Amino acid sequence: MKSYLYFSIVYGTMIPNHKGEIPVVVLLLPFLLGIIAGLSLFAGVELNWLVTIFAFFSIAFILLNLNYTRLKLYKHRWLGGSLIAVILFLFGCIIVFKNSERDAKDHFSKNTAQYLVISINNEPLLKNGLLRFSAKVEASENNGIPKQTSGTLLVTIKDSAANHLYYGDELLIPAKYKPIDPPFNPAEFNYKKYLAYKNIYYQAFLFPKQYKVIAAHTGNPLIAHSLRLRQHLVEEIKLNMRDTGAIAVASTLLLGYKADLSEDILQAYKNTGTVYVLTVSGSQVAILYLLLSFLLQFLNPYKYGKLIRAAIILAVIWYYAMLTGFSLAVCRVDVMVSLVIIGKSSRRYINTLNLLAVSAFVLLIYDPFFITEAGFQLSFIAVSGLIVLQPVVYQWQKFKNKWVDKAWALCSVSIAAQMVIFPISALYFHQFPVYFLISNLFVAVPAALVMYGGILFLLLPKIPVVSASIAFVLEKTIVIMNKGLAYIEHAPYSVISKIWLTIPEYFILYAIIISLFYFLYDRKLWLLKFSLICTLTLCISFSIKSIRQSDSKEIVWLNLKKHQGIIFKDGNKAIVLSDLKSTDKTYAYSVQPYLDSCQVSDIKLYNLDQDINTDWIRKKYGLVQFLNTTVLMPGKELYANDFRQKIKTNYIYITGNPDNALNGIHRNFECAAVIIDGSNSDAKINEWTKQLNTEHVNFNILKRNNSIISISK
């Protein structure tokens, strides 16, 4: 999310009424579709074929234009537009393939190697004794023979003393890497896909003395300087402030340094709809733009005054990008703002949506994978929506009082922004902040004060009394802002959570918002009818999902690696058996998403040793009766002893790495399937696999495999 006020001020307000005013936006659409197709549909298509087809249509377009009059093509204008759309679509596909590192012939994964030479290409982050960074694989070495390679590797070093590593350092590491794991549990975040869109497909885990620094400062000098400058500025903030929460927010808000930001503070900003304050991008660039625009107004009357003013503003906002370590979010917004500033500095009127579309073209040509990032999508949807919808909201009410009108203008920005980003926020983050208007009005002044004061603190020479005074004001302001947002966060019904949208529901929701907003502006009855039809469709979709979930009775055998986990779900009720606590990060990452996606409201967590007695599930020792399904989780005493007769059960869950488990199962139990979880050792799993195959017993191994969902009746 970006600063709402920023969008309305920087980009202005305008409602386009004709597609002829926004030709670049129209041209952007097939280009976007081509990128999406390249990412998902054309994975197996040869690049040479795409280039050949692209060249064919491009030559056809040129030849038709050269013979435009002779062939009387003015009678078939649709032909030229169709050809342009096809060319842009193919171009989008091609740049996806060109930017995909994995398909390169010299990718490091395609070579046998003993060692790799890697170059750190981002700022290493040290947290909980683990240093994590991505690195470009420059070369591989096998039997002393080096070979130049390409590709990016995610590296984690378990060494709290490894914080001497910096961007641009070259390391020699063993060529022991493995593919990124896919999501094993339902509704779990797809980290593998997330990294794949950053061209990272493999990871390496190193211990101390497994790596050697062979060169330093080999990266881009400008980026290296910016990252070191940012670290120096973060240290200045730490020296002049005491409150750890204030230090973390100041470092994040001003410089984009998030390493010290606690989960509690981050959650408070998320739940109140103000997390954009912690995103170094729109709001910060906006404040710089406004400040410089005000201070440089005196240049406007001069002959080249506007150009000089634009040049100074551009230089400062890009210098600020350098202070943030060339944060991707800041660079993305700087590109957008730069194009807007250049466009508005010219004498011709340029539609703001066209400038926005041009910036999208520039960014996506540089890296088409930007389109997969939530931040990129939020940026452009929010900006586009505000340009179109904020004037609509503002026109709903008219106030004669100047100050009331200004307050309404600010409210209209917040309302339009929150509504336009609601569908995409629900799609990615599954929640909606109810008190967003109050929280946004509350943080508007403190955030601006922190930003102005922060810029002053960072740019002024370090004068002890002055620097300490500014830091004191900043610290107290941030503390007040944090406490205020925490109070709003804990207010009753502050957040609507567990919102899980399908892609069709996502587009239907946008159709409802846009049509309803324009009905309130234009009062055309067909807009209201269309909005009501879409609302009815969405309600039917939600109802069908709700009915299915309320009738579903499932057992989910989770893959929690070394931990144990089973979910027994009966409609909107669920019992979770696990050795994890609800506050554990693994529980929040791998267990909670499934429960939220199923709209489960009644959740109870038990340890595997606890007994359970409800009207729909009972557990005594190692025996679970879930409706008509029986699950046995035998302990060591059940493996060791012989029973008079075999016990019939639906599932047997082997966990805790027991000795002689299968011998006891074969003697004492008769079951439909055996489930072996990830807490068991690889050696025993391999031994049990051979034995179960010999005895023709159905079994499933959870370790390094997807979780299993069993339907119960």
Secondary structure, 3 states (H helix, E strand, C coil): CCCHHHHHHHHCCCCCCCHHHCHHHHHHHHHHHHHHHHHHCCCCCCHHHHHHHHHHHHHHHHHHHHCCCCCCHHHCHHHHHHHHHHHHHHHHHHHHHHCCHHHCCCEHHHCCCCEEEEEECCCCEEECCEEEEEEEEEEEEECCEEEECECEEEEEEECCCCCCCCCCCEEEEECCCEECCCCCCCCCCCHHHHHHCCCEEEEEEECCCCCEEEECCCCCHHHHHHHHHHHHHHHHHHHHCCCHHHHHHHHHHHHCCCCCCCHHHHHHHHHCCCHHHHCCCHHHHHHHHHHHHHHCHHHCCCCCHHHHHHHHHHHHHHHHHHHCCCCHHHHHHHHHHHHHHHHHHCCCCCCHHHHHHHHHHHHHHHCHHHHHCHHHHHHHHHHHHHHHHHHHHHCCCCCCCHHHHHHHHHHHHHHHHHHHHHHHHHHHHCEEECCHHHHHHHHHHHHHHHHHHHHHHHHCCCCHHHHHHHHHHHHHHHHHHHHHHHHHHCCCCCEEECCCCCHHHHHHHHHHHHHHHHHHHHCCHHHHHHHHHHHHHHHHHHHHHHHHHHHCEEEEECCECCECEEEEEECCEEEEEECCCCCCHHHHHHCHHHHHHCCCCEEEEECCCCCEECCCEEEECCEEEECCEEEECCCHHHHHCCCCCCEEEEEEEECCCCCCHHHHHHHHEEEEEEEECCCCCHHHHHHHHHHHHHCCCCEEECCCCCCEEEECC
